[in-house]
Amino acid sequence: MMEDDHGRKWDRCLADIAVKTVTGLGVGALLSLLFFKRRSWPVALGSGMGLGMAYSNCQYDFRSPNMLRGHVVKDQ
């Protein structure tokens, strides 16, 4: 049971890293093309910010082992 929860946390963490890093990379590339004359620093900054936000989320997820996740059930 504990291993399954740990595995799910890793899966969420890796998916979050991929999504946020690629999104930051895309935003940085778009800003680089539109405003910064095709310089590379907005791409690096955007992907680094995405990676940092994902790392922070993973840290929070792994440091709170007693957090309960509930589901709302609507009455019919």
Secondary structure, 3 states (H helix, E strand, C coil): CHHHHHHHHHHHHHHHHHHHHHHHHHHHHHHHHHCCCCCCHHHHHHHHHHHHHHHHHHHHHHHCCCCCCCCCCCCC
